């Protein structure tokens, strides 16, 4: 059985100003390309749609805890 490759994303560029926002960032450098309050607004910032070389991530506020099932 083939395992899916896991990408490691550098989140070091994220600051408090990114809390509770959607961000598009470059996976290796962690450079923030765009931010928005909704995924629709983030997508609208790109003329051709969200590029395949960026990772889209929702930055949760620090008081929120998330545990996937």
Secondary structure as the mmCIF struct_conf table of DSSP 4:
data_model
#
loop_
_struct_conf.conf_type_id
_struct_conf.id
_struct_conf.beg_label_comp_id
_struct_conf.beg_label_asym_id
_struct_conf.beg_label_seq_id
_struct_conf.end_label_comp_id
_struct_conf.end_label_asym_id
_struct_conf.end_label_seq_id
HELX_LH_PP_P HELX_LH_PP_P1 UNK A 2 UNK A 8
TURN_TY1_P TURN_TY1_P1 UNK A 12 UNK A 13
HELX_RH_3T_P HELX_RH_3T_P1 UNK A 16 UNK A 18
TURN_TY1_P TURN_TY1_P2 UNK A 19 UNK A 20
STRN STRN1 UNK A 21 UNK A 26
TURN_TY1_P TURN_TY1_P3 UNK A 27 UNK A 29
STRN STRN2 UNK A 32 UNK A 36
BEND BEND1 UNK A 37 UNK A 38
HELX_RH_AL_P HELX_RH_AL_P1 UNK A 39 UNK A 44
TURN_TY1_P TURN_TY1_P4 UNK A 45 UNK A 45
BEND BEND2 UNK A 46 UNK A 46
TURN_TY1_P TURN_TY1_P5 UNK A 47 UNK A 48
BEND BEND3 UNK A 49 UNK A 50
TURN_TY1_P TURN_TY1_P6 UNK A 52 UNK A 53
STRN STRN3 UNK A 54 UNK A 59
TURN_TY1_P TURN_TY1_P7 UNK A 62 UNK A 63
#
